[in-house]
Amino acid sequence: IDIDEWSVENSKENAERNKVELRIELGTADSLGKEKFDVILANINRNILISDIPSYVSVLEKGGQLLLSGLCFFDVDDIMEVCTQQELTLKKKTQREEWCSLLLEKAQ
């Protein structure tokens, strides 16, 4: 799901080119509905992540993984505070220069 129409079309082209089956749609976290997911990848800015993490958790299967990427290292503490409140456990943190990604898991 992306709010940018070009990004949605580009993702569809890349998925097709790489023979990967994905449902790619234009929308926001509110578009997730009630379907459950094993994995959610979010590459968004800090403020949107902090706002949307509860929506992601609500549709994430127990034991499911949330991968957050494209984060500035100085935003990680604020994001982790929300993740902890949502009972997500940090499994791995990767940092390259000022950029970070977090792999989190929903409680079972």
Backbone bond lengths (Angstrom), bond angles and torsions (degrees), N, CA, C in turn:
res aa  C-N    CA-C-N  psi(-1)  N-CA   C-N-CA  omega(-1)  CA-C   N-CA-C  phi
1 I - - - 1.452 - - 1.521 107.21 -
2 D 1.313 115.41 132.95 1.458 119.85 177.59 1.518 108.30 -144.22
3 I 1.326 116.05 150.34 1.461 120.24 178.74 1.525 111.93 -85.51
4 D 1.321 116.81 -8.52 1.456 121.57 -176.85 1.532 109.74 -105.14
5 E 1.330 116.12 120.06 1.466 120.87 -176.70 1.530 112.39 -59.57
6 W 1.337 117.64 -41.18 1.457 120.54 179.53 1.529 110.21 -61.58
7 S 1.328 117.19 -41.84 1.466 121.03 -179.06 1.524 110.98 -63.41
8 V 1.318 117.03 -37.93 1.467 121.02 177.81 1.530 109.78 -63.40
9 E 1.326 117.13 -48.83 1.464 120.76 -179.85 1.524 111.16 -63.65
10 N 1.317 117.67 -41.58 1.452 121.85 178.49 1.526 111.07 -62.79
11 S 1.325 116.81 -41.01 1.471 121.03 178.45 1.521 111.16 -63.94
12 K 1.320 116.63 -40.86 1.473 120.66 178.18 1.530 110.53 -62.76
13 E 1.328 116.30 -43.96 1.470 120.29 178.49 1.523 111.00 -62.00
14 N 1.326 117.27 -44.26 1.466 120.74 179.72 1.520 111.84 -65.48
15 A 1.324 117.05 -39.96 1.463 120.20 178.29 1.531 110.27 -63.10
16 E 1.326 116.38 -44.91 1.465 120.66 179.48 1.527 110.69 -63.31
17 R 1.318 116.40 -45.54 1.465 121.56 -179.15 1.535 111.27 -60.67
18 N 1.328 116.43 -34.46 1.461 120.93 -178.05 1.522 113.12 -97.53
19 K 1.332 115.86 8.85 1.470 122.48 177.51 1.540 111.87 55.37
20 V 1.337 114.72 45.33 1.461 122.32 178.61 1.521 107.45 -113.67
21 E 1.328 116.29 128.67 1.456 119.86 178.51 1.521 109.80 -90.68
22 L 1.324 115.32 116.60 1.460 122.28 179.49 1.515 108.75 -138.53
23 R 1.318 115.91 147.95 1.458 120.12 169.26 1.524 105.88 -94.59
24 I 1.303 116.67 117.18 1.456 122.61 -176.53 1.525 107.25 -121.91
25 E 1.345 116.10 125.05 1.460 120.00 -174.71 1.519 111.41 -137.01
26 L 1.323 114.89 155.97 1.456 122.48 172.70 1.527 107.74 -82.53
27 G 1.335 117.17 128.80 1.460 119.10 178.75 1.519 111.60 163.23
28 T 1.325 115.36 -167.90 1.461 123.31 -179.79 1.522 108.98 -122.37
29 A 1.323 117.41 -177.83 1.465 121.19 178.04 1.521 111.12 -58.79
30 D 1.322 117.16 -26.71 1.468 120.46 176.64 1.521 111.81 -65.09
31 S 1.323 117.55 -17.63 1.467 122.50 -179.66 1.523 112.78 -79.52
32 L 1.328 117.40 -6.22 1.471 120.37 -175.78 1.518 112.82 -66.19
33 G 1.315 118.15 -27.54 1.463 121.01 179.62 1.515 111.62 69.24
34 K 1.339 115.98 -142.99 1.463 121.22 -176.70 1.524 112.76 -113.45
35 E 1.331 116.94 -1.23 1.461 120.74 177.82 1.526 109.04 -60.82
36 K 1.333 117.00 143.85 1.466 121.69 179.20 1.527 109.84 -96.88
37 F 1.331 115.16 146.42 1.461 121.88 -177.80 1.522 110.50 -126.79
38 D 1.340 116.39 144.79 1.464 122.17 175.58 1.520 111.04 -81.99
39 V 1.333 116.10 -33.08 1.460 122.21 -176.46 1.526 108.87 -140.49
40 I 1.314 115.24 135.77 1.462 121.15 172.34 1.527 106.94 -128.95
41 L 1.325 116.00 130.23 1.466 122.68 175.89 1.521 107.15 -109.97
42 A 1.322 116.69 127.51 1.460 120.97 177.58 1.521 109.01 -128.33
43 N 1.304 115.66 121.65 1.459 122.08 178.58 1.530 106.07 -123.05
44 I 1.332 114.91 81.18 1.457 121.59 -171.66 1.521 107.92 -138.81
45 N 1.304 116.43 171.32 1.460 118.95 -179.96 1.530 112.33 -76.25
46 R 1.293 115.38 164.59 1.465 124.84 -175.07 1.522 113.41 -51.33
47 N 1.326 117.92 -50.87 1.462 120.68 -174.85 1.525 112.66 -64.39
48 I 1.321 116.33 -41.45 1.463 119.41 178.48 1.523 109.72 -67.69
49 L 1.332 117.74 -41.91 1.468 119.96 177.65 1.519 111.36 -58.73
50 I 1.307 116.90 -48.64 1.467 119.94 -178.67 1.523 110.31 -58.61
51 S 1.309 116.76 -38.68 1.463 121.48 178.64 1.528 112.54 -71.59
52 D 1.339 117.01 -38.24 1.465 121.29 -171.56 1.525 115.52 -92.61
53 I 1.311 118.83 -16.03 1.478 119.96 -177.81 1.529 112.10 -53.32
54 P 1.330 121.02 -43.71 1.472 118.84 177.05 1.538 112.92 -58.99
55 S 1.328 117.82 -35.86 1.472 120.58 176.78 1.515 110.90 -65.54
56 Y 1.344 116.84 -42.13 1.462 120.37 178.28 1.522 110.39 -61.76
57 V 1.319 116.39 -46.22 1.470 120.99 -177.78 1.528 110.40 -62.96
58 S 1.320 117.87 -35.75 1.465 120.71 -177.75 1.525 112.68 -64.42
59 V 1.337 117.58 -24.62 1.465 120.26 -179.80 1.529 112.48 -111.11
60 L 1.308 117.56 4.25 1.462 122.01 179.16 1.521 109.11 -87.21
61 E 1.318 116.75 130.42 1.469 121.44 176.78 1.521 110.13 -59.89
62 K 1.321 117.77 154.26 1.462 120.61 171.81 1.522 107.85 -60.90
63 G 1.315 115.90 132.07 1.459 120.34 -175.87 1.525 112.86 81.82
64 G 1.348 116.89 -1.09 1.460 121.44 179.62 1.523 111.01 -71.95
65 Q 1.318 115.31 163.14 1.459 120.50 -175.71 1.520 111.40 -114.74
66 L 1.321 114.69 140.71 1.457 123.27 174.78 1.518 107.28 -117.80
67 L 1.323 116.69 119.80 1.455 121.90 178.84 1.518 107.93 -108.53
68 L 1.317 115.70 117.61 1.463 122.36 178.73 1.521 107.96 -107.59
69 S 1.323 117.06 127.94 1.465 119.63 -177.81 1.515 110.60 -134.90
70 G 1.333 114.88 168.28 1.446 120.88 -179.85 1.518 112.87 73.53
71 L 1.335 116.75 29.91 1.465 121.81 -176.93 1.520 110.61 -96.60
72 C 1.316 116.46 140.33 1.464 120.38 170.44 1.527 107.62 -76.50
73 F 1.323 117.31 138.85 1.459 120.78 -175.18 1.522 112.52 -56.47
74 F 1.326 118.39 -30.36 1.463 120.21 -177.89 1.528 112.87 -77.54
75 D 1.348 118.33 -6.39 1.465 122.33 175.98 1.524 112.91 -94.92
76 V 1.312 117.08 -10.86 1.466 120.86 -172.98 1.528 112.42 -60.43
77 D 1.313 119.33 -43.78 1.472 120.75 -178.32 1.525 111.64 -60.33
78 D 1.330 117.50 -43.37 1.468 120.43 179.22 1.529 111.43 -65.50
79 I 1.304 116.07 -40.76 1.466 120.31 178.90 1.520 110.21 -67.61
80 M 1.323 117.23 -42.13 1.468 120.40 179.46 1.526 111.78 -63.91
81 E 1.315 117.84 -32.27 1.462 120.47 177.20 1.531 110.58 -59.58
82 V 1.321 116.65 -45.05 1.467 121.20 177.98 1.525 110.23 -66.71
83 C 1.324 117.09 -41.89 1.464 121.09 -179.53 1.525 110.97 -61.59
84 T 1.304 117.28 -42.09 1.467 121.64 178.86 1.528 110.17 -64.29
85 Q 1.318 117.27 -42.27 1.467 121.19 177.28 1.528 110.93 -60.75
86 Q 1.323 116.38 -30.36 1.465 121.83 -179.03 1.533 112.40 -91.78
87 E 1.323 116.53 12.02 1.467 123.52 178.02 1.524 112.92 61.28
88 L 1.328 115.58 37.30 1.457 121.27 172.49 1.519 107.95 -97.23
89 T 1.328 115.77 138.73 1.455 122.04 179.79 1.519 109.38 -107.23
90 L 1.316 116.40 131.34 1.458 120.93 177.37 1.529 108.99 -72.08
91 K 1.330 116.03 122.73 1.460 121.66 178.21 1.526 111.96 -101.58
92 K 1.349 115.84 -32.04 1.457 118.79 -179.21 1.521 109.14 -160.28
93 K 1.324 115.15 139.57 1.464 122.30 173.79 1.516 107.25 -124.01
94 T 1.312 116.26 129.72 1.456 122.13 178.10 1.523 107.82 -120.90
95 Q 1.323 115.92 134.88 1.461 119.70 179.14 1.514 109.91 -133.02
96 R 1.323 115.13 134.50 1.463 122.36 173.04 1.518 106.19 -130.71
97 E 1.311 115.26 112.35 1.459 122.63 -174.09 1.527 108.52 54.45
98 E 1.338 118.78 -122.60 1.466 118.67 -177.36 1.523 113.90 -90.72
99 W 1.335 118.05 -0.85 1.466 122.07 -175.86 1.525 111.52 -100.33
100 C 1.344 115.32 142.44 1.468 121.31 -179.10 1.518 110.93 -132.07
101 S 1.315 114.63 157.66 1.460 121.77 166.50 1.520 106.87 -132.88
102 L 1.323 115.08 149.14 1.455 122.18 -179.68 1.510 109.81 -125.73
103 L 1.317 117.17 132.84 1.456 122.10 172.44 1.522 106.51 -108.42
104 L 1.336 115.17 119.70 1.454 121.22 -177.12 1.523 110.34 -121.71
105 E 1.314 116.18 156.96 1.460 120.78 -179.68 1.522 109.67 -129.70
106 K 1.328 115.29 137.25 1.463 120.41 177.61 1.518 109.96 -77.85
107 A 1.321 115.76 140.50 1.468 120.62 -179.85 1.521 110.32 -56.39
108 Q 1.331 115.41 146.37 1.476 121.00 -178.88 1.489 112.48 -82.07
